[in-house]
Amino acid sequence: TEQPIRLLRLPEILRRVPYSEAHIWRLERAGGFPRRAHLGANRVVWVEAEIDEWLCCKLAERNQ
């Protein structure tokens, strides 16, 4: 069975990734961070699986 898609809001992203909101925004614009999804006029989220994959790739880079 498929797992439901988990969505994360900014406070959770900031707990998982030790960057400022501005730095995450810059990385996202440059293609270096998963893109947010706009659910409404004032609501943005990230897909948890994409954040987890990004973190795993960053950790794998240290072994190269």
C-alpha positions as CSV (number, residue, x, y, z in Angstrom):
1,T,0.0,0.0,0.0
2,E,1.2,3.5,-0.7
3,Q,2.1,5.8,2.1
4,P,0.1,9.1,2.3
5,I,2.0,12.2,1.2
6,R,3.2,14.1,4.3
7,L,3.4,17.8,3.9
8,L,5.7,20.0,6.1
9,R,5.2,23.6,6.9
10,L,8.1,26.1,7.4
11,P,8.5,25.6,11.2
12,E,9.2,21.9,10.6
13,I,11.6,22.6,7.7
14,L,13.5,25.0,10.0
15,R,13.7,22.3,12.7
16,R,15.1,19.7,10.2
17,V,17.4,22.0,8.2
18,P,19.9,24.3,10.0
19,Y,19.4,27.2,7.5
20,S,17.5,30.4,7.8
21,E,14.3,31.0,6.0
22,A,16.0,33.4,3.6
23,H,18.8,30.9,2.8
24,I,16.3,28.1,2.1
25,W,14.5,30.5,-0.3
26,R,17.7,31.4,-2.1
27,L,18.6,27.7,-2.4
28,E,15.2,26.9,-3.7
29,R,15.3,29.6,-6.3
30,A,18.8,28.4,-7.5
31,G,17.5,24.8,-7.7
32,G,19.4,23.5,-4.7
33,F,16.5,22.8,-2.4
34,P,13.1,21.1,-3.0
35,R,10.4,23.5,-4.2
36,R,7.5,24.4,-2.0
37,A,3.9,23.9,-3.0
38,H,1.4,26.7,-2.7
39,L,-1.9,25.3,-1.3
40,G,-3.5,28.7,-0.9
41,A,-2.9,32.4,-0.8
42,N,-1.1,32.2,2.5
43,R,-0.1,28.5,2.8
44,V,3.0,26.9,1.5
45,V,4.3,23.3,2.2
46,W,7.1,21.0,1.2
47,V,6.8,17.3,0.5
48,E,8.5,15.4,3.4
49,A,9.9,12.7,1.1
50,E,11.6,15.3,-1.0
51,I,13.1,17.0,2.1
52,D,14.3,13.6,3.4
53,E,15.8,12.8,0.0
54,W,17.6,16.1,-0.1
55,L,19.0,15.5,3.4
56,C,20.2,12.0,2.4
57,C,22.0,13.4,-0.7
58,K,23.7,16.1,1.4
59,L,24.9,13.4,3.9
60,A,26.1,11.2,1.1
61,E,28.2,14.1,-0.3
62,R,30.4,14.0,2.8
63,N,31.5,10.5,1.9
64,Q,32.8,11.4,-1.5
